[in-house]
Amino acid sequence: MNRSWMNLVPKPQGSSSLPLRYLNSADALLLLCLAAAAIALGAAVRHMLGPLVAPASMPIHLDMWHLPGYALRTTIRMFAALACSLVFTFVYATLAAKSRRAGQILVPLLDVLQSVPILGFLSFTITFFLGLFPGRILGAECAAIFTIFTSQAWNMALGMYQSLRSVPPELEETARCFGLTSWQKFWRLEVPCTIPSLVWNAMMSMAGGWFMVVYSESITVGSTDITLPGIGSYVGMAIDHQNIGAVAAAIVAMMVVILVYDQVLFRPLAAWATRFRLESVNATQVVEPWFLRLVRRTRLLRICGNALLSVGRRISYLPLGSRPNSVLVNAEEDNGGADWLWWGFLLLVCLGASWQVWDYAHTHYTLGQIAYVFGLGSITLVRVVSMLVLASLIWVPVGIWCGLDPTRARRAQILAQYGAAFPANLFFPVFVVVIVHFRLTPDIWLTPLMILGAQWYILFNVIAGASSFPSNLLEVGRNLEVKGWFWWRRIILPGIAPYYLVGVMAAAGGAWNAAIASEVAQWGETTLTAHGLGAYVAQSTQLGNISNVGLGTVVMCVFVMFTNALVWRPLSDFVARRLKLN
């Protein structure tokens, strides 16, 4: 055993047994909690392996004593989707940032994936997952996890991609001078630079998964109707039965679950992520979470954790990959012939895909139908832009104010998680009753539902940017007495621009997805519908009209792609080029 590990353990006194040398009360408490969690996890997974007829035939019970079991099932799905999202983020974002040619495909593809509505994925993947595990609940569980994955992965991948592009060039030059291989540079420099953004976006993605949990657990696509036990399906059943008490109980259960995993997982991660800021952090400014202090008091668990970290460090130091070479670095840029072949290949792929799309569209749609759906997309686009502007005007100043103070940032973090986690369905009773009572126009007054979940992406990322802003630059501004609009324009707004851009792009994608939930609001037998692309896709999904779902999905992708090409991508390039903290 490593001598440093031995120093962590007090010397045995007298004839103490071996377990007592490495166990204390903190170890016993955490081991007991781990055992209880493992038993509960095993029981939930056992139910997931049962026959499919069980959840399809058993109704969701609105008795409150069923909520703990439903909350456990939903939490397992959320963290399974988060694990898949983390693996996807490391592979996808790294490849897009490292390879210029791969980035030319993967970055626009990420825009497309982010714009595809959640029901668009569900309509085309439910048959695949059910066929993958025929007659078993596991197929429906995989479909639900994949649906939650689509509400988490794109935001995390986009955040890591932006962080990899924003690594300070002087640190890259330092790594080059030390002769680090590509593997060592990735794990010792680039991944640490992405950790603050990755932790914050993981928290935000968990909240985004809650926003779509109703659709992931109550799968209705044409004649396919599957309900999986969980908080989302519980909320859907409570709304159908107009049971306000059950809705309130679901809200309480959701808040308890979010509080537990925030205190046990995300608060310690957020405190740990402060180590990787691009400046030295005053230890007095970082409050160590209570759970992290409890873990530090353990003996056996701390030894096991240090052993795992040691293994991880050894893996990160492996001399894999190529060492820096100026000829190799510039080879991709100087090889004009390869570029011509690459663009020719992409052109052939685009032509082949365009021919397939034309052949399908020619037989299934008319020009009038396509024009009508594009008109609905224009209406939804106006809603998205107006809500993004409104959310930015509100949450950018609030996020900066919170992020510049560690105490306010910690408090705002949990509040933002709660706000982002509430599914739009929970607000249907209020909006439907108010709109019907005052005879308001649904096309206008259902619009705020679109931004209820997406706005928190902006707040979360702005807080992360303000928290990571170098304090020495703020001190320079104070010494020079820079105040007012000049301080905003010259100091803080350029400093948080990379983070804000990630947040607003994720919010835009979330708003397009939320259009499905916000443009059709139902409370009991009362249904309000606003004109828009989201309502078109939602209604087509319920009717099982796959061709119309495909048309609505493609039109939504076209709108988002053009917005990204004309607005977000130029802004991203400008931020990466001009607003790095060099």
Summary of the structure (lengths in Angstrom):
residues: 582
radius of gyration: 25.5
end to end distance: 42.5
largest distance: 89.1
contacts: 1923
relative contact order: 0.12
helix: 79%
strand: 3%
